[in-house]
């Protein structure tokens, strides 16, 4: 069984990125388990003085979750042409750890307009030594949709199949690594 940790870079209650992550988890192939990390908003701001024995509990949970996972999926909005601070903060907690080194990672997108954040996030994660899954990313256009519209789009047979296929392809990438 492939264990994948999924992280939404958004803290919004009605986040399309979080909805996409939840749908990926619900539509994962039988040989994959997608677990959603829900502690982004509880992470304290990264401070190198708080590493080691002083690592805050939520940061330790994130580090442990990434370490245990076979791979990581991230869905991230774009704020002011960049990666939201909460997600960057989470990544900062991983920088000096081995959790990211060689860890397979895949980016998925809920907006066709998040090109700057995509590039920035991929660069950050490559710099951290994640093994980036570089195939054309899964993108399901949910930007500007109301929650019921998002739910309907993600429930469409074509969307469910696309999600299942992409997670299976990522799992194959993990196994080949």
PyMOL CGO cylinders between C-alpha atoms (Angstrom):
from pymol import cmd
from pymol.cgo import CYLINDER

trace = [
    CYLINDER, 0.00, 0.00, 0.00, 1.40, 3.38, -1.04, 0.3, 1, 1, 1, 1, 1, 1,
    CYLINDER, 1.40, 3.38, -1.04, 0.87, 6.07, 1.63, 0.3, 1, 1, 1, 1, 1, 1,
    CYLINDER, 0.87, 6.07, 1.63, 0.61, 9.61, 0.28, 0.3, 1, 1, 1, 1, 1, 1,
    CYLINDER, 0.61, 9.61, 0.28, 0.39, 12.75, 2.39, 0.3, 1, 1, 1, 1, 1, 1,
    CYLINDER, 0.39, 12.75, 2.39, -1.76, 15.48, 0.81, 0.3, 1, 1, 1, 1, 1, 1,
    CYLINDER, -1.76, 15.48, 0.81, -1.35, 19.12, 1.79, 0.3, 1, 1, 1, 1, 1, 1,
    CYLINDER, -1.35, 19.12, 1.79, -3.56, 22.03, 0.81, 0.3, 1, 1, 1, 1, 1, 1,
    CYLINDER, -3.56, 22.03, 0.81, -1.76, 25.37, 0.86, 0.3, 1, 1, 1, 1, 1, 1,
    CYLINDER, -1.76, 25.37, 0.86, -5.00, 27.17, 1.67, 0.3, 1, 1, 1, 1, 1, 1,
    CYLINDER, -5.00, 27.17, 1.67, -6.58, 27.82, 5.05, 0.3, 1, 1, 1, 1, 1, 1,
    CYLINDER, -6.58, 27.82, 5.05, -9.94, 29.01, 3.65, 0.3, 1, 1, 1, 1, 1, 1,
    CYLINDER, -9.94, 29.01, 3.65, -12.95, 27.00, 4.77, 0.3, 1, 1, 1, 1, 1, 1,
    CYLINDER, -12.95, 27.00, 4.77, -14.31, 26.91, 1.19, 0.3, 1, 1, 1, 1, 1, 1,
    CYLINDER, -14.31, 26.91, 1.19, -10.90, 26.36, -0.43, 0.3, 1, 1, 1, 1, 1, 1,
    CYLINDER, -10.90, 26.36, -0.43, -10.97, 24.79, -3.88, 0.3, 1, 1, 1, 1, 1, 1,
    CYLINDER, -10.97, 24.79, -3.88, -7.46, 23.46, -3.22, 0.3, 1, 1, 1, 1, 1, 1,
    CYLINDER, -7.46, 23.46, -3.22, -8.65, 21.68, -0.09, 0.3, 1, 1, 1, 1, 1, 1,
    CYLINDER, -8.65, 21.68, -0.09, -11.68, 20.34, -1.98, 0.3, 1, 1, 1, 1, 1, 1,
    CYLINDER, -11.68, 20.34, -1.98, -9.36, 18.97, -4.67, 0.3, 1, 1, 1, 1, 1, 1,
    CYLINDER, -9.36, 18.97, -4.67, -7.14, 17.29, -2.06, 0.3, 1, 1, 1, 1, 1, 1,
    CYLINDER, -7.14, 17.29, -2.06, -10.21, 15.74, -0.38, 0.3, 1, 1, 1, 1, 1, 1,
    CYLINDER, -10.21, 15.74, -0.38, -11.45, 14.48, -3.74, 0.3, 1, 1, 1, 1, 1, 1,
    CYLINDER, -11.45, 14.48, -3.74, -8.04, 12.96, -4.52, 0.3, 1, 1, 1, 1, 1, 1,
    CYLINDER, -8.04, 12.96, -4.52, -8.18, 11.10, -1.20, 0.3, 1, 1, 1, 1, 1, 1,
    CYLINDER, -8.18, 11.10, -1.20, -11.72, 9.89, -1.90, 0.3, 1, 1, 1, 1, 1, 1,
    CYLINDER, -11.72, 9.89, -1.90, -10.84, 8.73, -5.42, 0.3, 1, 1, 1, 1, 1, 1,
    CYLINDER, -10.84, 8.73, -5.42, -7.44, 7.16, -4.78, 0.3, 1, 1, 1, 1, 1, 1,
    CYLINDER, -7.44, 7.16, -4.78, -6.76, 3.81, -6.43, 0.3, 1, 1, 1, 1, 1, 1,
    CYLINDER, -6.76, 3.81, -6.43, -7.15, 0.69, -4.29, 0.3, 1, 1, 1, 1, 1, 1,
    CYLINDER, -7.15, 0.69, -4.29, -3.38, 0.33, -3.79, 0.3, 1, 1, 1, 1, 1, 1,
    CYLINDER, -3.38, 0.33, -3.79, -2.98, 3.91, -2.47, 0.3, 1, 1, 1, 1, 1, 1,
    CYLINDER, -2.98, 3.91, -2.47, -4.02, 5.66, 0.71, 0.3, 1, 1, 1, 1, 1, 1,
    CYLINDER, -4.02, 5.66, 0.71, -4.10, 9.47, 0.60, 0.3, 1, 1, 1, 1, 1, 1,
    CYLINDER, -4.10, 9.47, 0.60, -3.99, 11.07, 4.05, 0.3, 1, 1, 1, 1, 1, 1,
    CYLINDER, -3.99, 11.07, 4.05, -4.77, 14.78, 4.39, 0.3, 1, 1, 1, 1, 1, 1,
    CYLINDER, -4.77, 14.78, 4.39, -2.54, 16.92, 6.58, 0.3, 1, 1, 1, 1, 1, 1,
    CYLINDER, -2.54, 16.92, 6.58, -4.79, 19.34, 8.43, 0.3, 1, 1, 1, 1, 1, 1,
    CYLINDER, -4.79, 19.34, 8.43, -2.38, 21.17, 10.72, 0.3, 1, 1, 1, 1, 1, 1,
    CYLINDER, -2.38, 21.17, 10.72, -1.20, 23.98, 8.44, 0.3, 1, 1, 1, 1, 1, 1,
    CYLINDER, -1.20, 23.98, 8.44, -3.03, 26.66, 10.43, 0.3, 1, 1, 1, 1, 1, 1,
    CYLINDER, -3.03, 26.66, 10.43, -1.67, 25.37, 13.75, 0.3, 1, 1, 1, 1, 1, 1,
    CYLINDER, -1.67, 25.37, 13.75, 2.00, 25.54, 12.78, 0.3, 1, 1, 1, 1, 1, 1,
    CYLINDER, 2.00, 25.54, 12.78, 3.94, 28.24, 14.61, 0.3, 1, 1, 1, 1, 1, 1,
    CYLINDER, 3.94, 28.24, 14.61, 6.08, 30.55, 12.51, 0.3, 1, 1, 1, 1, 1, 1,
    CYLINDER, 6.08, 30.55, 12.51, 9.36, 28.83, 11.73, 0.3, 1, 1, 1, 1, 1, 1,
    CYLINDER, 9.36, 28.83, 11.73, 12.27, 29.84, 13.92, 0.3, 1, 1, 1, 1, 1, 1,
    CYLINDER, 12.27, 29.84, 13.92, 15.57, 27.92, 13.64, 0.3, 1, 1, 1, 1, 1, 1,
    CYLINDER, 15.57, 27.92, 13.64, 16.05, 28.44, 17.40, 0.3, 1, 1, 1, 1, 1, 1,
    CYLINDER, 16.05, 28.44, 17.40, 13.03, 26.16, 17.93, 0.3, 1, 1, 1, 1, 1, 1,
    CYLINDER, 13.03, 26.16, 17.93, 14.47, 23.12, 16.16, 0.3, 1, 1, 1, 1, 1, 1,
    CYLINDER, 14.47, 23.12, 16.16, 15.79, 19.96, 17.80, 0.3, 1, 1, 1, 1, 1, 1,
    CYLINDER, 15.79, 19.96, 17.80, 14.49, 19.35, 21.29, 0.3, 1, 1, 1, 1, 1, 1,
    CYLINDER, 14.49, 19.35, 21.29, 12.50, 22.60, 21.11, 0.3, 1, 1, 1, 1, 1, 1,
    CYLINDER, 12.50, 22.60, 21.11, 10.55, 21.63, 17.98, 0.3, 1, 1, 1, 1, 1, 1,
    CYLINDER, 10.55, 21.63, 17.98, 6.89, 22.55, 18.54, 0.3, 1, 1, 1, 1, 1, 1,
    CYLINDER, 6.89, 22.55, 18.54, 4.44, 19.65, 18.65, 0.3, 1, 1, 1, 1, 1, 1,
    CYLINDER, 4.44, 19.65, 18.65, 2.60, 20.55, 15.40, 0.3, 1, 1, 1, 1, 1, 1,
    CYLINDER, 2.60, 20.55, 15.40, 5.88, 21.02, 13.53, 0.3, 1, 1, 1, 1, 1, 1,
    CYLINDER, 5.88, 21.02, 13.53, 7.03, 17.61, 14.81, 0.3, 1, 1, 1, 1, 1, 1,
    CYLINDER, 7.03, 17.61, 14.81, 3.74, 16.09, 13.57, 0.3, 1, 1, 1, 1, 1, 1,
    CYLINDER, 3.74, 16.09, 13.57, 4.30, 17.55, 10.10, 0.3, 1, 1, 1, 1, 1, 1,
    CYLINDER, 4.30, 17.55, 10.10, 7.92, 16.37, 9.97, 0.3, 1, 1, 1, 1, 1, 1,
    CYLINDER, 7.92, 16.37, 9.97, 6.87, 12.89, 11.09, 0.3, 1, 1, 1, 1, 1, 1,
    CYLINDER, 6.87, 12.89, 11.09, 3.99, 12.73, 8.59, 0.3, 1, 1, 1, 1, 1, 1,
    CYLINDER, 3.99, 12.73, 8.59, 6.26, 13.71, 5.68, 0.3, 1, 1, 1, 1, 1, 1,
    CYLINDER, 6.26, 13.71, 5.68, 8.95, 11.28, 6.85, 0.3, 1, 1, 1, 1, 1, 1,
    CYLINDER, 8.95, 11.28, 6.85, 6.50, 8.34, 7.07, 0.3, 1, 1, 1, 1, 1, 1,
    CYLINDER, 6.50, 8.34, 7.07, 4.74, 9.07, 3.77, 0.3, 1, 1, 1, 1, 1, 1,
    CYLINDER, 4.74, 9.07, 3.77, 5.86, 7.40, 0.57, 0.3, 1, 1, 1, 1, 1, 1,
    CYLINDER, 5.86, 7.40, 0.57, 5.08, 10.62, -1.29, 0.3, 1, 1, 1, 1, 1, 1,
    CYLINDER, 5.08, 10.62, -1.29, 3.55, 14.07, -0.92, 0.3, 1, 1, 1, 1, 1, 1,
    CYLINDER, 3.55, 14.07, -0.92, 0.87, 15.83, -2.99, 0.3, 1, 1, 1, 1, 1, 1,
    CYLINDER, 0.87, 15.83, -2.99, 0.47, 19.61, -2.68, 0.3, 1, 1, 1, 1, 1, 1,
    CYLINDER, 0.47, 19.61, -2.68, -2.35, 21.78, -3.99, 0.3, 1, 1, 1, 1, 1, 1,
    CYLINDER, -2.35, 21.78, -3.99, -1.62, 25.46, -3.59, 0.3, 1, 1, 1, 1, 1, 1,
    CYLINDER, -1.62, 25.46, -3.59, -3.38, 28.73, -4.36, 0.3, 1, 1, 1, 1, 1, 1,
    CYLINDER, -3.38, 28.73, -4.36, -1.50, 31.76, -5.62, 0.3, 1, 1, 1, 1, 1, 1,
    CYLINDER, -1.50, 31.76, -5.62, -1.37, 34.92, -3.51, 0.3, 1, 1, 1, 1, 1, 1,
    CYLINDER, -1.37, 34.92, -3.51, 0.24, 38.03, -5.01, 0.3, 1, 1, 1, 1, 1, 1,
    CYLINDER, 0.24, 38.03, -5.01, 2.10, 35.87, -7.58, 0.3, 1, 1, 1, 1, 1, 1,
    CYLINDER, 2.10, 35.87, -7.58, 3.54, 33.65, -4.85, 0.3, 1, 1, 1, 1, 1, 1,
    CYLINDER, 3.54, 33.65, -4.85, 3.17, 30.75, -2.47, 0.3, 1, 1, 1, 1, 1, 1,
    CYLINDER, 3.17, 30.75, -2.47, 0.92, 31.49, 0.54, 0.3, 1, 1, 1, 1, 1, 1,
    CYLINDER, 0.92, 31.49, 0.54, 2.85, 32.16, 3.74, 0.3, 1, 1, 1, 1, 1, 1,
    CYLINDER, 2.85, 32.16, 3.74, 1.29, 29.24, 5.63, 0.3, 1, 1, 1, 1, 1, 1,
    CYLINDER, 1.29, 29.24, 5.63, 2.51, 26.68, 3.11, 0.3, 1, 1, 1, 1, 1, 1,
    CYLINDER, 2.51, 26.68, 3.11, 5.95, 28.28, 2.86, 0.3, 1, 1, 1, 1, 1, 1,
    CYLINDER, 5.95, 28.28, 2.86, 6.13, 28.20, 6.66, 0.3, 1, 1, 1, 1, 1, 1,
    CYLINDER, 6.13, 28.20, 6.66, 5.34, 24.46, 6.64, 0.3, 1, 1, 1, 1, 1, 1,
    CYLINDER, 5.34, 24.46, 6.64, 8.10, 23.86, 4.09, 0.3, 1, 1, 1, 1, 1, 1,
    CYLINDER, 8.10, 23.86, 4.09, 10.52, 25.92, 6.18, 0.3, 1, 1, 1, 1, 1, 1,
    CYLINDER, 10.52, 25.92, 6.18, 9.98, 23.49, 9.09, 0.3, 1, 1, 1, 1, 1, 1,
    CYLINDER, 9.98, 23.49, 9.09, 11.23, 20.71, 6.77, 0.3, 1, 1, 1, 1, 1, 1,
    CYLINDER, 11.23, 20.71, 6.77, 14.28, 22.47, 5.33, 0.3, 1, 1, 1, 1, 1, 1,
    CYLINDER, 14.28, 22.47, 5.33, 16.92, 21.30, 7.80, 0.3, 1, 1, 1, 1, 1, 1,
    CYLINDER, 16.92, 21.30, 7.80, 15.44, 17.80, 8.13, 0.3, 1, 1, 1, 1, 1, 1,
    CYLINDER, 15.44, 17.80, 8.13, 15.89, 14.71, 6.01, 0.3, 1, 1, 1, 1, 1, 1,
    CYLINDER, 15.89, 14.71, 6.01, 12.11, 14.34, 5.56, 0.3, 1, 1, 1, 1, 1, 1,
    CYLINDER, 12.11, 14.34, 5.56, 12.09, 16.03, 2.14, 0.3, 1, 1, 1, 1, 1, 1,
    CYLINDER, 12.09, 16.03, 2.14, 15.33, 14.59, 0.76, 0.3, 1, 1, 1, 1, 1, 1,
    CYLINDER, 15.33, 14.59, 0.76, 14.43, 12.29, -2.12, 0.3, 1, 1, 1, 1, 1, 1,
    CYLINDER, 14.43, 12.29, -2.12, 10.74, 12.30, -1.12, 0.3, 1, 1, 1, 1, 1, 1,
    CYLINDER, 10.74, 12.30, -1.12, 8.53, 11.99, -4.21, 0.3, 1, 1, 1, 1, 1, 1,
    CYLINDER, 8.53, 11.99, -4.21, 6.26, 15.02, -4.56, 0.3, 1, 1, 1, 1, 1, 1,
    CYLINDER, 6.26, 15.02, -4.56, 3.52, 16.00, -6.98, 0.3, 1, 1, 1, 1, 1, 1,
    CYLINDER, 3.52, 16.00, -6.98, 1.75, 19.33, -7.46, 0.3, 1, 1, 1, 1, 1, 1,
    CYLINDER, 1.75, 19.33, -7.46, -1.94, 19.48, -8.40, 0.3, 1, 1, 1, 1, 1, 1,
    CYLINDER, -1.94, 19.48, -8.40, -3.91, 22.61, -9.24, 0.3, 1, 1, 1, 1, 1, 1,
    CYLINDER, -3.91, 22.61, -9.24, -7.42, 23.95, -8.78, 0.3, 1, 1, 1, 1, 1, 1,
    CYLINDER, -7.42, 23.95, -8.78, -6.79, 27.04, -10.91, 0.3, 1, 1, 1, 1, 1, 1,
    CYLINDER, -6.79, 27.04, -10.91, -5.37, 27.51, -14.39, 0.3, 1, 1, 1, 1, 1, 1,
    CYLINDER, -5.37, 27.51, -14.39, -4.11, 30.96, -13.32, 0.3, 1, 1, 1, 1, 1, 1,
    CYLINDER, -4.11, 30.96, -13.32, -1.68, 29.97, -10.56, 0.3, 1, 1, 1, 1, 1, 1,
    CYLINDER, -1.68, 29.97, -10.56, 1.37, 29.89, -12.84, 0.3, 1, 1, 1, 1, 1, 1,
    CYLINDER, 1.37, 29.89, -12.84, 3.66, 32.00, -10.64, 0.3, 1, 1, 1, 1, 1, 1,
    CYLINDER, 3.66, 32.00, -10.64, 2.90, 29.99, -7.50, 0.3, 1, 1, 1, 1, 1, 1,
    CYLINDER, 2.90, 29.99, -7.50, 3.38, 26.73, -9.40, 0.3, 1, 1, 1, 1, 1, 1,
    CYLINDER, 3.38, 26.73, -9.40, 6.81, 27.78, -10.60, 0.3, 1, 1, 1, 1, 1, 1,
    CYLINDER, 6.81, 27.78, -10.60, 7.83, 29.15, -7.20, 0.3, 1, 1, 1, 1, 1, 1,
    CYLINDER, 7.83, 29.15, -7.20, 6.59, 26.12, -5.31, 0.3, 1, 1, 1, 1, 1, 1,
    CYLINDER, 6.59, 26.12, -5.31, 8.29, 23.68, -7.68, 0.3, 1, 1, 1, 1, 1, 1,
    CYLINDER, 8.29, 23.68, -7.68, 11.55, 25.63, -7.32, 0.3, 1, 1, 1, 1, 1, 1,
    CYLINDER, 11.55, 25.63, -7.32, 11.30, 25.68, -3.51, 0.3, 1, 1, 1, 1, 1, 1,
    CYLINDER, 11.30, 25.68, -3.51, 10.57, 21.96, -3.36, 0.3, 1, 1, 1, 1, 1, 1,
    CYLINDER, 10.57, 21.96, -3.36, 13.35, 21.06, -5.84, 0.3, 1, 1, 1, 1, 1, 1,
    CYLINDER, 13.35, 21.06, -5.84, 15.79, 23.15, -3.79, 0.3, 1, 1, 1, 1, 1, 1,
    CYLINDER, 15.79, 23.15, -3.79, 14.70, 21.19, -0.71, 0.3, 1, 1, 1, 1, 1, 1,
    CYLINDER, 14.70, 21.19, -0.71, 15.57, 17.97, -2.61, 0.3, 1, 1, 1, 1, 1, 1,
    CYLINDER, 15.57, 17.97, -2.61, 12.04, 16.64, -3.08, 0.3, 1, 1, 1, 1, 1, 1,
    CYLINDER, 12.04, 16.64, -3.08, 11.96, 14.24, -6.05, 0.3, 1, 1, 1, 1, 1, 1,
    CYLINDER, 11.96, 14.24, -6.05, 9.46, 16.15, -8.17, 0.3, 1, 1, 1, 1, 1, 1,
    CYLINDER, 9.46, 16.15, -8.17, 6.98, 14.26, -10.34, 0.3, 1, 1, 1, 1, 1, 1,
    CYLINDER, 6.98, 14.26, -10.34, 7.37, 16.32, -13.50, 0.3, 1, 1, 1, 1, 1, 1,
    CYLINDER, 7.37, 16.32, -13.50, 4.60, 14.97, -15.76, 0.3, 1, 1, 1, 1, 1, 1,
    CYLINDER, 4.60, 14.97, -15.76, 1.93, 17.45, -16.81, 0.3, 1, 1, 1, 1, 1, 1,
    CYLINDER, 1.93, 17.45, -16.81, 0.18, 18.27, -13.54, 0.3, 1, 1, 1, 1, 1, 1,
    CYLINDER, 0.18, 18.27, -13.54, -3.40, 17.41, -12.74, 0.3, 1, 1, 1, 1, 1, 1,
    CYLINDER, -3.40, 17.41, -12.74, -5.45, 20.56, -13.07, 0.3, 1, 1, 1, 1, 1, 1,
    CYLINDER, -5.45, 20.56, -13.07, -9.17, 20.72, -12.41, 0.3, 1, 1, 1, 1, 1, 1,
    CYLINDER, -9.17, 20.72, -12.41, -10.43, 24.27, -12.91, 0.3, 1, 1, 1, 1, 1, 1,
    CYLINDER, -10.43, 24.27, -12.91, -12.37, 25.18, -9.78, 0.3, 1, 1, 1, 1, 1, 1,
    CYLINDER, -12.37, 25.18, -9.78, -11.44, 28.85, -9.45, 0.3, 1, 1, 1, 1, 1, 1,
    CYLINDER, -11.44, 28.85, -9.45, -14.44, 31.09, -8.85, 0.3, 1, 1, 1, 1, 1, 1,
    CYLINDER, -14.44, 31.09, -8.85, -16.87, 28.20, -8.41, 0.3, 1, 1, 1, 1, 1, 1,
    CYLINDER, -16.87, 28.20, -8.41, -19.33, 28.07, -5.54, 0.3, 1, 1, 1, 1, 1, 1,
    CYLINDER, -19.33, 28.07, -5.54, -19.04, 25.07, -3.16, 0.3, 1, 1, 1, 1, 1, 1,
    CYLINDER, -19.04, 25.07, -3.16, -21.92, 23.17, -4.80, 0.3, 1, 1, 1, 1, 1, 1,
    CYLINDER, -21.92, 23.17, -4.80, -20.39, 23.72, -8.24, 0.3, 1, 1, 1, 1, 1, 1,
    CYLINDER, -20.39, 23.72, -8.24, -17.00, 22.51, -6.96, 0.3, 1, 1, 1, 1, 1, 1,
    CYLINDER, -17.00, 22.51, -6.96, -18.64, 19.42, -5.51, 0.3, 1, 1, 1, 1, 1, 1,
    CYLINDER, -18.64, 19.42, -5.51, -20.43, 18.70, -8.81, 0.3, 1, 1, 1, 1, 1, 1,
    CYLINDER, -20.43, 18.70, -8.81, -17.26, 19.13, -10.90, 0.3, 1, 1, 1, 1, 1, 1,
    CYLINDER, -17.26, 19.13, -10.90, -15.24, 16.86, -8.62, 0.3, 1, 1, 1, 1, 1, 1,
    CYLINDER, -15.24, 16.86, -8.62, -18.03, 14.25, -8.69, 0.3, 1, 1, 1, 1, 1, 1,
    CYLINDER, -18.03, 14.25, -8.69, -18.10, 14.05, -12.49, 0.3, 1, 1, 1, 1, 1, 1,
    CYLINDER, -18.10, 14.05, -12.49, -16.97, 10.68, -13.82, 0.3, 1, 1, 1, 1, 1, 1,
    CYLINDER, -16.97, 10.68, -13.82, -14.26, 12.29, -15.96, 0.3, 1, 1, 1, 1, 1, 1,
    CYLINDER, -14.26, 12.29, -15.96, -12.87, 14.22, -12.97, 0.3, 1, 1, 1, 1, 1, 1,
    CYLINDER, -12.87, 14.22, -12.97, -12.90, 11.16, -10.73, 0.3, 1, 1, 1, 1, 1, 1,
    CYLINDER, -12.90, 11.16, -10.73, -11.13, 9.10, -13.40, 0.3, 1, 1, 1, 1, 1, 1,
    CYLINDER, -11.13, 9.10, -13.40, -8.54, 11.83, -14.01, 0.3, 1, 1, 1, 1, 1, 1,
    CYLINDER, -8.54, 11.83, -14.01, -7.79, 12.00, -10.28, 0.3, 1, 1, 1, 1, 1, 1,
    CYLINDER, -7.79, 12.00, -10.28, -7.54, 8.22, -9.96, 0.3, 1, 1, 1, 1, 1, 1,
    CYLINDER, -7.54, 8.22, -9.96, -5.26, 8.00, -13.01, 0.3, 1, 1, 1, 1, 1, 1,
    CYLINDER, -5.26, 8.00, -13.01, -2.98, 10.80, -11.78, 0.3, 1, 1, 1, 1, 1, 1,
    CYLINDER, -2.98, 10.80, -11.78, -2.61, 9.32, -8.28, 0.3, 1, 1, 1, 1, 1, 1,
    CYLINDER, -2.61, 9.32, -8.28, -1.91, 5.90, -9.86, 0.3, 1, 1, 1, 1, 1, 1,
    CYLINDER, -1.91, 5.90, -9.86, 0.73, 7.44, -12.13, 0.3, 1, 1, 1, 1, 1, 1,
    CYLINDER, 0.73, 7.44, -12.13, 2.29, 9.17, -9.11, 0.3, 1, 1, 1, 1, 1, 1,
    CYLINDER, 2.29, 9.17, -9.11, 2.25, 5.88, -7.18, 0.3, 1, 1, 1, 1, 1, 1,
    CYLINDER, 2.25, 5.88, -7.18, 4.05, 4.24, -10.11, 0.3, 1, 1, 1, 1, 1, 1,
    CYLINDER, 4.05, 4.24, -10.11, 6.64, 7.06, -9.98, 0.3, 1, 1, 1, 1, 1, 1,
    CYLINDER, 6.64, 7.06, -9.98, 7.08, 6.41, -6.24, 0.3, 1, 1, 1, 1, 1, 1,
    CYLINDER, 7.08, 6.41, -6.24, 7.58, 2.68, -6.80, 0.3, 1, 1, 1, 1, 1, 1,
    CYLINDER, 7.58, 2.68, -6.80, 10.09, 3.28, -9.61, 0.3, 1, 1, 1, 1, 1, 1,
    CYLINDER, 10.09, 3.28, -9.61, 12.12, 5.67, -7.41, 0.3, 1, 1, 1, 1, 1, 1,
]
cmd.load_cgo(trace, "trace")
